[in-house]
Amino acid sequence: MAAGSGLCFSNITALAPMVRVGTLPMRLLALDYGADLVYCEELIDIKMVQCQRIVNEELDTVDFVAPDERVMFRTCERERDRVVFQMGTADPERALAVARLVEKDVAAIDVNMGCPKEYSTKGGMGAALLSDPDKIEAILRKLVQGLSKPVTCKIRILPSMEDTVSLVRRVEKTGVAAIAIHGRTKEERPRDPLHCDFIQAAARAVNIPVIANGGSLDLVKSFSDVEVFRGSTGASGVMLARAAMWNPSVFRPQGLLPVQKVMEDYLKYAVRYDNHAFNTKYCLCQMLRDKVESGMGKQVKTAQTLAELCAAYGMQPYYEEVQELLRSRRQPRPPDMPLTEGGVTTMALHFHRREYPSEMSPKMFLLEWSRKEKLEQPHYHTVDRPQDRLFQSTVTVDNKQYRSTLWEKSKKGAEQAAAVVCLRVLGLPDGRLGGRRRRRRVWWARGRELLLLPCSAAPRQPHRRRGRRSPIRSSTCRTGRQKLPIPTATPTPSNTRPDGLDSLRSSW
């Protein structure tokens, strides 16, 4: 609950949640310049619930990684007590599952109930919730009762002041810590005037902090305007979106910094935390605004990597310094190194059917190896996750259990992934295909031969029909003029994690 968290929503200035803008570099920069709280961009519950929490020791971050290995949300210790996680949701149970996933890494949980964009409303989320106050109550009550962190929501005003006041009173009764209100209806756009009187009426009607939003274009252009906006709405706090997107130094009491300086500061954080180049470029273009067609603007627009973006700003030495420090932190270990916890050995891998021959699957490899070793048949135990209908399987071989930490779209895929983990940990070939068709056939044939041979038997050539060339020739396979070595099974390293890494330079 908010009372126990120590987080205060009164008399604050906050970075608003903005899609593609509110990533880690922008949030940290806003904190540097004086923001009290920073909101992440809206993240959809159905995507977040599939994520796995991973501690990124190289970057000193906590990453929430989707099954396709995209980082959906990245945070760090610096913002832990200041970042508000905003989600898009229309389902109380799924909302609680996501909130519990990120709860210990954020300061508060916010539900987006004001976004008018189709990608949000078509799923019954965002501003679509404004027409369903019963669902609003159900979601917020579920979160308030199920979490130890404060819960807030962000809404838009309704067409009438009476309906707006009625809604915020219902929201207050759910136990939320604060309400952020954008002073336009879901049909209105930034060019339409802001209804400060609606926000003021709502603020007077409730006893929890109200955070005013929507004044970037007309009312807030620098920090000195923040108090004017706060006074005109009667709100406890102010939330800035576009004004902060154009120049995050709007949070500085000392005044705005030159945009060039701000962009360089932003780019340093983007490089330091390995932000995606296209996302970084998008944010820089928002700061350039009407200068996007200038010489520098064109360099930024054509850049494809962080290195090229740094070159546009003359920051190549900084980029190289960071890369060198990050390289020094990397461990010489495979990324899919197994880990044993609670008697189960796990690896983070997916089963991709196209990477294996149709003649022999990992499960078949494992079954034949078990028979050869006179072990019991592998036993698979599969569970499904109802919220996203994904599957995870654990295979037991020789009284030892193996599992992939990544969830699959089918039960069969989950069982195959578990078999791959087992085979790799045991140092056995799993039948994965190589780059060329002939090499693939060799890999499959050689792997199957190794599994079926008696322990004392010498290697032999597989049977071939009349007129067909053997797929295996001694220890090499011809592909044009190039000789390719036959793959051999390599034992997997020991099941331990490396020791902790030294922290990055304090100057970062």
Sequence and secondary structure as in RCSB ss.txt:
>XXXX:A:sequence
MAAGSGLCFSNITALAPMVRVGTLPMRLLALDYGADLVYCEELIDIKMVQCQRIVNEELDTVDFVAPDERVMFRT
CERERDRVVFQMGTADPERALAVARLVEKDVAAIDVNMGCPKEYSTKGGMGAALLSDPDKIEAILRKLVQGLSKP
VTCKIRILPSMEDTVSLVRRVEKTGVAAIAIHGRTKEERPRDPLHCDFIQAAARAVNIPVIANGGSLDLVKSFSD
VEVFRGSTGASGVMLARAAMWNPSVFRPQGLLPVQKVMEDYLKYAVRYDNHAFNTKYCLCQMLRDKVESGMGKQV
KTAQTLAELCAAYGMQPYYEEVQELLRSRRQPRPPDMPLTEGGVTTMALHFHRREYPSEMSPKMFLLEWSRKEKL
EQPHYHTVDRPQDRLFQSTVTVDNKQYRSTLWEKSKKGAEQAAAVVCLRVLGLPDGRLGGRRRRRRVWWARGREL
LLLPCSAAPRQPHRRRGRRSPIRSSTCRTGRQKLPIPTATPTPSNTRPDGLDSLRSSW
>XXXX:A:secstr
 HHHH    SS EEE   TTT SHHHHHHHHHHT SEEE   EEHHHHTT EEEEETTTTEEEEE TTS EEEEE
 GGGTTTEEEEEE S HHHHHHHHHHHGGGSSEEEEEE   SHHHHTTT GGGGGG HHHHHHHHHHHHHH SS 
EEEEEE  SSHHHHHHHHHHHHHTT SEEEEESS TT  TTS   HHHHHHHHHH SS EEEE  TTTT SSTHH
HHHHHHHHT SEEEESHHHHH GGGG TT    HHHHHHHHHHHHHHTT  HHHHHHHHHHHHGGGTTSHHHHHH
HH  SHHHHHHHTT HHHHHHHHHHHHHH  SS TT  EEETTEEEE     GGGS TT  HHHHHHHHHHHTT 
   EEEEEEETTTTEEEEEEEETTEEEEESS BSSHHHHHHHHHHHHHHHTT       SSHHHHHHHHHHHHHH
HHS TT         TT   S BTTEEEETTEEEE         S          TT 
